[in-house]
Amino acid sequence: MTENSVTVREARAHLADHINRAEEGIPTVITRNGAPVAAVVPIADFEALEEAADVMLAREAEAVLAEGGPTVTMAELLADLFTEQGGEAA
């Protein structure tokens, strides 16, 4: 698998080409000021990454529970999330 690297400007000008390459299995890394900031990747790669992240998070949660780590109810979790969102908006 070959990796392409293009600037944001180049990616914008030729987005369809980079999407076509992704469909062919070739990712494109997009750079800004020489630093990688995003990528156009085949959807199968993206889905595999999401699945791997889910598995990793589930394993971490299982390890915390096995060690007797803290648990919260869904109500507590939602209350915390809404409190955090309200704090960010202020």
Protein Blocks (a to p, Z undefined) as FASTA:
>chain_A
ZZddddfklmmmmmmmmmmmmmnopacdddeehiafbdcddfklmmmmmmmmmmmmmmmm
mmmmmnopacddfklmmmmmmmmmmmmmZZ
